[in-house]
Amino acid sequence: MLDLYQSQILDRSQNPRFRGELEHFTHQAEGANLSCGDEISWQLLINDNKIITIKYQSRACTICTASADMLAEELENKPLSEVKNWTTEKVTELLGIPLSPVRLKCALLPLEALKSITPS
């Protein structure tokens, strides 16, 4: 089972579905992990506090990139308020692999950046 999750993480890192830039967006957020150098920048189109479209740009490790891509997929077409309900446990469950404390910081960076966006 672990192999399935590992291959999914590699696929999301090598073939991200939500990486890119939005031509029109209403909100943006950035985050960086100074200890490892991961950086992420989010662009979101939000209407009536619902995430209509979400994209990110990153210079990040495999875990961070996969986490961002999977998180984007989970949050697109959902209320922005749902972001605050995401926890460390939900992110690790989404990734499906055990993470060391250092790798956990990588996995949580995309969520931490998104949590800085406040509803209108």
Phi and psi in radians as a Rosetta constraint file:
Dihedral C 1 N 2 CA 2 C 2 CIRCULARHARMONIC -1.052 0.35
Dihedral N 2 CA 2 C 2 N 3 CIRCULARHARMONIC -0.649 0.35
Dihedral C 2 N 3 CA 3 C 3 CIRCULARHARMONIC -1.071 0.35
Dihedral N 3 CA 3 C 3 N 4 CIRCULARHARMONIC -0.657 0.35
Dihedral C 3 N 4 CA 4 C 4 CIRCULARHARMONIC -1.071 0.35
Dihedral N 4 CA 4 C 4 N 5 CIRCULARHARMONIC -0.819 0.35
Dihedral C 4 N 5 CA 5 C 5 CIRCULARHARMONIC -1.150 0.35
Dihedral N 5 CA 5 C 5 N 6 CIRCULARHARMONIC -0.692 0.35
Dihedral C 5 N 6 CA 6 C 6 CIRCULARHARMONIC -1.099 0.35
Dihedral N 6 CA 6 C 6 N 7 CIRCULARHARMONIC -0.726 0.35
Dihedral C 6 N 7 CA 7 C 7 CIRCULARHARMONIC -1.202 0.35
Dihedral N 7 CA 7 C 7 N 8 CIRCULARHARMONIC -0.596 0.35
Dihedral C 7 N 8 CA 8 C 8 CIRCULARHARMONIC -1.142 0.35
Dihedral N 8 CA 8 C 8 N 9 CIRCULARHARMONIC -0.723 0.35
Dihedral C 8 N 9 CA 9 C 9 CIRCULARHARMONIC -1.125 0.35
Dihedral N 9 CA 9 C 9 N 10 CIRCULARHARMONIC -0.776 0.35
Dihedral C 9 N 10 CA 10 C 10 CIRCULARHARMONIC -1.074 0.35
Dihedral N 10 CA 10 C 10 N 11 CIRCULARHARMONIC -0.749 0.35
Dihedral C 10 N 11 CA 11 C 11 CIRCULARHARMONIC -1.080 0.35
Dihedral N 11 CA 11 C 11 N 12 CIRCULARHARMONIC -0.792 0.35
Dihedral C 11 N 12 CA 12 C 12 CIRCULARHARMONIC -1.140 0.35
Dihedral N 12 CA 12 C 12 N 13 CIRCULARHARMONIC -0.556 0.35
Dihedral C 12 N 13 CA 13 C 13 CIRCULARHARMONIC -1.315 0.35
Dihedral N 13 CA 13 C 13 N 14 CIRCULARHARMONIC -0.691 0.35
Dihedral C 13 N 14 CA 14 C 14 CIRCULARHARMONIC -1.488 0.35
Dihedral N 14 CA 14 C 14 N 15 CIRCULARHARMONIC -0.467 0.35
Dihedral C 14 N 15 CA 15 C 15 CIRCULARHARMONIC -2.317 0.35
Dihedral N 15 CA 15 C 15 N 16 CIRCULARHARMONIC 1.078 0.35
Dihedral C 15 N 16 CA 16 C 16 CIRCULARHARMONIC -1.145 0.35
Dihedral N 16 CA 16 C 16 N 17 CIRCULARHARMONIC 2.451 0.35
Dihedral C 16 N 17 CA 17 C 17 CIRCULARHARMONIC -1.596 0.35
Dihedral N 17 CA 17 C 17 N 18 CIRCULARHARMONIC -0.372 0.35
Dihedral C 17 N 18 CA 18 C 18 CIRCULARHARMONIC -2.031 0.35
Dihedral N 18 CA 18 C 18 N 19 CIRCULARHARMONIC 0.161 0.35
Dihedral C 18 N 19 CA 19 C 19 CIRCULARHARMONIC -1.361 0.35
Dihedral N 19 CA 19 C 19 N 20 CIRCULARHARMONIC 2.422 0.35
Dihedral C 19 N 20 CA 20 C 20 CIRCULARHARMONIC 2.599 0.35
Dihedral N 20 CA 20 C 20 N 21 CIRCULARHARMONIC -2.953 0.35
Dihedral C 20 N 21 CA 21 C 21 CIRCULARHARMONIC -2.200 0.35
Dihedral N 21 CA 21 C 21 N 22 CIRCULARHARMONIC 2.556 0.35
Dihedral C 21 N 22 CA 22 C 22 CIRCULARHARMONIC -1.633 0.35
Dihedral N 22 CA 22 C 22 N 23 CIRCULARHARMONIC 2.407 0.35
Dihedral C 22 N 23 CA 23 C 23 CIRCULARHARMONIC -1.186 0.35
Dihedral N 23 CA 23 C 23 N 24 CIRCULARHARMONIC -0.678 0.35
Dihedral C 23 N 24 CA 24 C 24 CIRCULARHARMONIC -2.226 0.35
Dihedral N 24 CA 24 C 24 N 25 CIRCULARHARMONIC 2.218 0.35
Dihedral C 24 N 25 CA 25 C 25 CIRCULARHARMONIC -2.533 0.35
Dihedral N 25 CA 25 C 25 N 26 CIRCULARHARMONIC 2.745 0.35
Dihedral C 25 N 26 CA 26 C 26 CIRCULARHARMONIC -1.887 0.35
Dihedral N 26 CA 26 C 26 N 27 CIRCULARHARMONIC -0.389 0.35
Dihedral C 26 N 27 CA 27 C 27 CIRCULARHARMONIC -2.421 0.35
Dihedral N 27 CA 27 C 27 N 28 CIRCULARHARMONIC 2.631 0.35
Dihedral C 27 N 28 CA 28 C 28 CIRCULARHARMONIC -2.552 0.35
Dihedral N 28 CA 28 C 28 N 29 CIRCULARHARMONIC 2.770 0.35
Dihedral C 28 N 29 CA 29 C 29 CIRCULARHARMONIC -2.662 0.35
Dihedral N 29 CA 29 C 29 N 30 CIRCULARHARMONIC 2.667 0.35
Dihedral C 29 N 30 CA 30 C 30 CIRCULARHARMONIC -2.352 0.35
Dihedral N 30 CA 30 C 30 N 31 CIRCULARHARMONIC 2.704 0.35
Dihedral C 30 N 31 CA 31 C 31 CIRCULARHARMONIC -2.669 0.35
Dihedral N 31 CA 31 C 31 N 32 CIRCULARHARMONIC 2.695 0.35
Dihedral C 31 N 32 CA 32 C 32 CIRCULARHARMONIC -2.551 0.35
Dihedral N 32 CA 32 C 32 N 33 CIRCULARHARMONIC 2.519 0.35
Dihedral C 32 N 33 CA 33 C 33 CIRCULARHARMONIC -1.900 0.35
Dihedral N 33 CA 33 C 33 N 34 CIRCULARHARMONIC 1.731 0.35
Dihedral C 33 N 34 CA 34 C 34 CIRCULARHARMONIC -1.120 0.35
Dihedral N 34 CA 34 C 34 N 35 CIRCULARHARMONIC -0.442 0.35
Dihedral C 34 N 35 CA 35 C 35 CIRCULARHARMONIC -1.265 0.35
Dihedral N 35 CA 35 C 35 N 36 CIRCULARHARMONIC -0.464 0.35
Dihedral C 35 N 36 CA 36 C 36 CIRCULARHARMONIC -2.143 0.35
Dihedral N 36 CA 36 C 36 N 37 CIRCULARHARMONIC -0.221 0.35
Dihedral C 36 N 37 CA 37 C 37 CIRCULARHARMONIC 1.645 0.35
Dihedral N 37 CA 37 C 37 N 38 CIRCULARHARMONIC 0.019 0.35
Dihedral C 37 N 38 CA 38 C 38 CIRCULARHARMONIC -1.119 0.35
Dihedral N 38 CA 38 C 38 N 39 CIRCULARHARMONIC 2.438 0.35
Dihedral C 38 N 39 CA 39 C 39 CIRCULARHARMONIC -2.389 0.35
Dihedral N 39 CA 39 C 39 N 40 CIRCULARHARMONIC 2.485 0.35
Dihedral C 39 N 40 CA 40 C 40 CIRCULARHARMONIC -2.470 0.35
Dihedral N 40 CA 40 C 40 N 41 CIRCULARHARMONIC 2.538 0.35
Dihedral C 40 N 41 CA 41 C 41 CIRCULARHARMONIC -2.358 0.35
Dihedral N 41 CA 41 C 41 N 42 CIRCULARHARMONIC 2.159 0.35
Dihedral C 41 N 42 CA 42 C 42 CIRCULARHARMONIC -1.802 0.35
Dihedral N 42 CA 42 C 42 N 43 CIRCULARHARMONIC 2.562 0.35
Dihedral C 42 N 43 CA 43 C 43 CIRCULARHARMONIC -2.282 0.35
Dihedral N 43 CA 43 C 43 N 44 CIRCULARHARMONIC 2.287 0.35
Dihedral C 43 N 44 CA 44 C 44 CIRCULARHARMONIC -2.309 0.35
Dihedral N 44 CA 44 C 44 N 45 CIRCULARHARMONIC 2.478 0.35
Dihedral C 44 N 45 CA 45 C 45 CIRCULARHARMONIC -1.815 0.35
Dihedral N 45 CA 45 C 45 N 46 CIRCULARHARMONIC 1.987 0.35
Dihedral C 45 N 46 CA 46 C 46 CIRCULARHARMONIC -2.069 0.35
Dihedral N 46 CA 46 C 46 N 47 CIRCULARHARMONIC 2.305 0.35
Dihedral C 46 N 47 CA 47 C 47 CIRCULARHARMONIC -2.330 0.35
Dihedral N 47 CA 47 C 47 N 48 CIRCULARHARMONIC 2.231 0.35
Dihedral C 47 N 48 CA 48 C 48 CIRCULARHARMONIC 0.915 0.35
Dihedral N 48 CA 48 C 48 N 49 CIRCULARHARMONIC 0.742 0.35
Dihedral C 48 N 49 CA 49 C 49 CIRCULARHARMONIC 1.053 0.35
Dihedral N 49 CA 49 C 49 N 50 CIRCULARHARMONIC 0.384 0.35
Dihedral C 49 N 50 CA 50 C 50 CIRCULARHARMONIC -1.946 0.35
Dihedral N 50 CA 50 C 50 N 51 CIRCULARHARMONIC 2.335 0.35
Dihedral C 50 N 51 CA 51 C 51 CIRCULARHARMONIC -1.333 0.35
Dihedral N 51 CA 51 C 51 N 52 CIRCULARHARMONIC 1.845 0.35
Dihedral C 51 N 52 CA 52 C 52 CIRCULARHARMONIC -1.398 0.35
Dihedral N 52 CA 52 C 52 N 53 CIRCULARHARMONIC -0.830 0.35
Dihedral C 52 N 53 CA 53 C 53 CIRCULARHARMONIC -2.471 0.35
Dihedral N 53 CA 53 C 53 N 54 CIRCULARHARMONIC 2.562 0.35
Dihedral C 53 N 54 CA 54 C 54 CIRCULARHARMONIC -2.513 0.35
Dihedral N 54 CA 54 C 54 N 55 CIRCULARHARMONIC 2.325 0.35
Dihedral C 54 N 55 CA 55 C 55 CIRCULARHARMONIC -2.448 0.35
Dihedral N 55 CA 55 C 55 N 56 CIRCULARHARMONIC 2.799 0.35
Dihedral C 55 N 56 CA 56 C 56 CIRCULARHARMONIC -2.492 0.35
Dihedral N 56 CA 56 C 56 N 57 CIRCULARHARMONIC 2.737 0.35
Dihedral C 56 N 57 CA 57 C 57 CIRCULARHARMONIC -2.104 0.35
Dihedral N 57 CA 57 C 57 N 58 CIRCULARHARMONIC 2.479 0.35
Dihedral C 57 N 58 CA 58 C 58 CIRCULARHARMONIC -2.600 0.35
Dihedral N 58 CA 58 C 58 N 59 CIRCULARHARMONIC 2.701 0.35
Dihedral C 58 N 59 CA 59 C 59 CIRCULARHARMONIC -2.209 0.35
Dihedral N 59 CA 59 C 59 N 60 CIRCULARHARMONIC 1.599 0.35
Dihedral C 59 N 60 CA 60 C 60 CIRCULARHARMONIC -2.654 0.35
Dihedral N 60 CA 60 C 60 N 61 CIRCULARHARMONIC 2.904 0.35
Dihedral C 60 N 61 CA 61 C 61 CIRCULARHARMONIC -1.255 0.35
Dihedral N 61 CA 61 C 61 N 62 CIRCULARHARMONIC 3.035 0.35
Dihedral C 61 N 62 CA 62 C 62 CIRCULARHARMONIC -1.013 0.35
Dihedral N 62 CA 62 C 62 N 63 CIRCULARHARMONIC -0.804 0.35
Dihedral C 62 N 63 CA 63 C 63 CIRCULARHARMONIC -1.112 0.35
Dihedral N 63 CA 63 C 63 N 64 CIRCULARHARMONIC -0.799 0.35
Dihedral C 63 N 64 CA 64 C 64 CIRCULARHARMONIC -1.110 0.35
Dihedral N 64 CA 64 C 64 N 65 CIRCULARHARMONIC -0.781 0.35
Dihedral C 64 N 65 CA 65 C 65 CIRCULARHARMONIC -1.124 0.35
Dihedral N 65 CA 65 C 65 N 66 CIRCULARHARMONIC -0.790 0.35
Dihedral C 65 N 66 CA 66 C 66 CIRCULARHARMONIC -1.102 0.35
Dihedral N 66 CA 66 C 66 N 67 CIRCULARHARMONIC -0.732 0.35
Dihedral C 66 N 67 CA 67 C 67 CIRCULARHARMONIC -1.054 0.35
Dihedral N 67 CA 67 C 67 N 68 CIRCULARHARMONIC -0.791 0.35
Dihedral C 67 N 68 CA 68 C 68 CIRCULARHARMONIC -1.072 0.35
Dihedral N 68 CA 68 C 68 N 69 CIRCULARHARMONIC -0.787 0.35
Dihedral C 68 N 69 CA 69 C 69 CIRCULARHARMONIC -1.156 0.35
Dihedral N 69 CA 69 C 69 N 70 CIRCULARHARMONIC -0.755 0.35
Dihedral C 69 N 70 CA 70 C 70 CIRCULARHARMONIC -1.194 0.35
Dihedral N 70 CA 70 C 70 N 71 CIRCULARHARMONIC -0.669 0.35
Dihedral C 70 N 71 CA 71 C 71 CIRCULARHARMONIC -1.126 0.35
Dihedral N 71 CA 71 C 71 N 72 CIRCULARHARMONIC -0.747 0.35
Dihedral C 71 N 72 CA 72 C 72 CIRCULARHARMONIC -1.033 0.35
Dihedral N 72 CA 72 C 72 N 73 CIRCULARHARMONIC -0.758 0.35
Dihedral C 72 N 73 CA 73 C 73 CIRCULARHARMONIC -1.082 0.35
Dihedral N 73 CA 73 C 73 N 74 CIRCULARHARMONIC -0.702 0.35
Dihedral C 73 N 74 CA 74 C 74 CIRCULARHARMONIC -1.194 0.35
Dihedral N 74 CA 74 C 74 N 75 CIRCULARHARMONIC -0.555 0.35
Dihedral C 74 N 75 CA 75 C 75 CIRCULARHARMONIC -1.684 0.35
Dihedral N 75 CA 75 C 75 N 76 CIRCULARHARMONIC -0.314 0.35
Dihedral C 75 N 76 CA 76 C 76 CIRCULARHARMONIC -1.069 0.35
Dihedral N 76 CA 76 C 76 N 77 CIRCULARHARMONIC 2.381 0.35
Dihedral C 76 N 77 CA 77 C 77 CIRCULARHARMONIC 1.208 0.35
Dihedral N 77 CA 77 C 77 N 78 CIRCULARHARMONIC 0.361 0.35
Dihedral C 77 N 78 CA 78 C 78 CIRCULARHARMONIC -2.027 0.35
Dihedral N 78 CA 78 C 78 N 79 CIRCULARHARMONIC 2.796 0.35
Dihedral C 78 N 79 CA 79 C 79 CIRCULARHARMONIC -1.111 0.35
Dihedral N 79 CA 79 C 79 N 80 CIRCULARHARMONIC 2.501 0.35
Dihedral C 79 N 80 CA 80 C 80 CIRCULARHARMONIC -1.012 0.35
Dihedral N 80 CA 80 C 80 N 81 CIRCULARHARMONIC -0.566 0.35
Dihedral C 80 N 81 CA 81 C 81 CIRCULARHARMONIC -1.073 0.35
Dihedral N 81 CA 81 C 81 N 82 CIRCULARHARMONIC -0.359 0.35
Dihedral C 81 N 82 CA 82 C 82 CIRCULARHARMONIC -1.159 0.35
Dihedral N 82 CA 82 C 82 N 83 CIRCULARHARMONIC -0.428 0.35
Dihedral C 82 N 83 CA 83 C 83 CIRCULARHARMONIC -1.021 0.35
Dihedral N 83 CA 83 C 83 N 84 CIRCULARHARMONIC -0.707 0.35
Dihedral C 83 N 84 CA 84 C 84 CIRCULARHARMONIC -1.178 0.35
Dihedral N 84 CA 84 C 84 N 85 CIRCULARHARMONIC -0.329 0.35
Dihedral C 84 N 85 CA 85 C 85 CIRCULARHARMONIC -1.444 0.35
Dihedral N 85 CA 85 C 85 N 86 CIRCULARHARMONIC -0.161 0.35
Dihedral C 85 N 86 CA 86 C 86 CIRCULARHARMONIC -1.343 0.35
Dihedral N 86 CA 86 C 86 N 87 CIRCULARHARMONIC 2.344 0.35
Dihedral C 86 N 87 CA 87 C 87 CIRCULARHARMONIC -2.116 0.35
Dihedral N 87 CA 87 C 87 N 88 CIRCULARHARMONIC 3.009 0.35
Dihedral C 87 N 88 CA 88 C 88 CIRCULARHARMONIC -0.965 0.35
Dihedral N 88 CA 88 C 88 N 89 CIRCULARHARMONIC -0.758 0.35
Dihedral C 88 N 89 CA 89 C 89 CIRCULARHARMONIC -1.098 0.35
Dihedral N 89 CA 89 C 89 N 90 CIRCULARHARMONIC -0.690 0.35
Dihedral C 89 N 90 CA 90 C 90 CIRCULARHARMONIC -1.161 0.35
Dihedral N 90 CA 90 C 90 N 91 CIRCULARHARMONIC -0.662 0.35
Dihedral C 90 N 91 CA 91 C 91 CIRCULARHARMONIC -1.178 0.35
Dihedral N 91 CA 91 C 91 N 92 CIRCULARHARMONIC -0.796 0.35
Dihedral C 91 N 92 CA 92 C 92 CIRCULARHARMONIC -1.153 0.35
Dihedral N 92 CA 92 C 92 N 93 CIRCULARHARMONIC -0.612 0.35
Dihedral C 92 N 93 CA 93 C 93 CIRCULARHARMONIC -1.134 0.35
Dihedral N 93 CA 93 C 93 N 94 CIRCULARHARMONIC -0.705 0.35
Dihedral C 93 N 94 CA 94 C 94 CIRCULARHARMONIC -1.080 0.35
Dihedral N 94 CA 94 C 94 N 95 CIRCULARHARMONIC -0.745 0.35
Dihedral C 94 N 95 CA 95 C 95 CIRCULARHARMONIC -1.285 0.35
Dihedral N 95 CA 95 C 95 N 96 CIRCULARHARMONIC -0.621 0.35
Dihedral C 95 N 96 CA 96 C 96 CIRCULARHARMONIC 1.348 0.35
Dihedral N 96 CA 96 C 96 N 97 CIRCULARHARMONIC 0.252 0.35
Dihedral C 96 N 97 CA 97 C 97 CIRCULARHARMONIC -2.285 0.35
Dihedral N 97 CA 97 C 97 N 98 CIRCULARHARMONIC 2.671 0.35
Dihedral C 97 N 98 CA 98 C 98 CIRCULARHARMONIC -1.207 0.35
Dihedral N 98 CA 98 C 98 N 99 CIRCULARHARMONIC 2.467 0.35
Dihedral C 98 N 99 CA 99 C 99 CIRCULARHARMONIC -2.195 0.35
Dihedral N 99 CA 99 C 99 N 100 CIRCULARHARMONIC 2.381 0.35
Dihedral C 99 N 100 CA 100 C 100 CIRCULARHARMONIC -1.243 0.35
Dihedral N 100 CA 100 C 100 N 101 CIRCULARHARMONIC 2.873 0.35
Dihedral C 100 N 101 CA 101 C 101 CIRCULARHARMONIC -0.970 0.35
Dihedral N 101 CA 101 C 101 N 102 CIRCULARHARMONIC -0.660 0.35
Dihedral C 101 N 102 CA 102 C 102 CIRCULARHARMONIC -1.172 0.35
Dihedral N 102 CA 102 C 102 N 103 CIRCULARHARMONIC -0.787 0.35
Dihedral C 102 N 103 CA 103 C 103 CIRCULARHARMONIC -1.210 0.35
Dihedral N 103 CA 103 C 103 N 104 CIRCULARHARMONIC -0.498 0.35
Dihedral C 103 N 104 CA 104 C 104 CIRCULARHARMONIC -1.101 0.35
Dihedral N 104 CA 104 C 104 N 105 CIRCULARHARMONIC -0.680 0.35
Dihedral C 104 N 105 CA 105 C 105 CIRCULARHARMONIC -1.058 0.35
Dihedral N 105 CA 105 C 105 N 106 CIRCULARHARMONIC -0.694 0.35
Dihedral C 105 N 106 CA 106 C 106 CIRCULARHARMONIC -1.098 0.35
Dihedral N 106 CA 106 C 106 N 107 CIRCULARHARMONIC -0.776 0.35
Dihedral C 106 N 107 CA 107 C 107 CIRCULARHARMONIC -1.175 0.35
Dihedral N 107 CA 107 C 107 N 108 CIRCULARHARMONIC -0.555 0.35
Dihedral C 107 N 108 CA 108 C 108 CIRCULARHARMONIC -1.540 0.35
Dihedral N 108 CA 108 C 108 N 109 CIRCULARHARMONIC -0.269 0.35
Dihedral C 108 N 109 CA 109 C 109 CIRCULARHARMONIC -0.951 0.35
Dihedral N 109 CA 109 C 109 N 110 CIRCULARHARMONIC -0.823 0.35
Dihedral C 109 N 110 CA 110 C 110 CIRCULARHARMONIC -1.029 0.35
Dihedral N 110 CA 110 C 110 N 111 CIRCULARHARMONIC -0.719 0.35
Dihedral C 110 N 111 CA 111 C 111 CIRCULARHARMONIC -1.165 0.35
Dihedral N 111 CA 111 C 111 N 112 CIRCULARHARMONIC -0.765 0.35
Dihedral C 111 N 112 CA 112 C 112 CIRCULARHARMONIC -1.037 0.35
Dihedral N 112 CA 112 C 112 N 113 CIRCULARHARMONIC -0.706 0.35
Dihedral C 112 N 113 CA 113 C 113 CIRCULARHARMONIC -1.127 0.35
Dihedral N 113 CA 113 C 113 N 114 CIRCULARHARMONIC -0.780 0.35
Dihedral C 113 N 114 CA 114 C 114 CIRCULARHARMONIC -1.091 0.35
Dihedral N 114 CA 114 C 114 N 115 CIRCULARHARMONIC -0.614 0.35
Dihedral C 114 N 115 CA 115 C 115 CIRCULARHARMONIC -1.176 0.35
Dihedral N 115 CA 115 C 115 N 116 CIRCULARHARMONIC -0.236 0.35
Dihedral C 115 N 116 CA 116 C 116 CIRCULARHARMONIC -1.379 0.35
Dihedral N 116 CA 116 C 116 N 117 CIRCULARHARMONIC -0.195 0.35
Dihedral C 116 N 117 CA 117 C 117 CIRCULARHARMONIC -1.423 0.35
Dihedral N 117 CA 117 C 117 N 118 CIRCULARHARMONIC 2.268 0.35
Dihedral C 117 N 118 CA 118 C 118 CIRCULARHARMONIC -1.874 0.35
Dihedral N 118 CA 118 C 118 N 119 CIRCULARHARMONIC 2.474 0.35
Dihedral C 118 N 119 CA 119 C 119 CIRCULARHARMONIC -1.059 0.35
Dihedral N 119 CA 119 C 119 N 120 CIRCULARHARMONIC 2.624 0.35
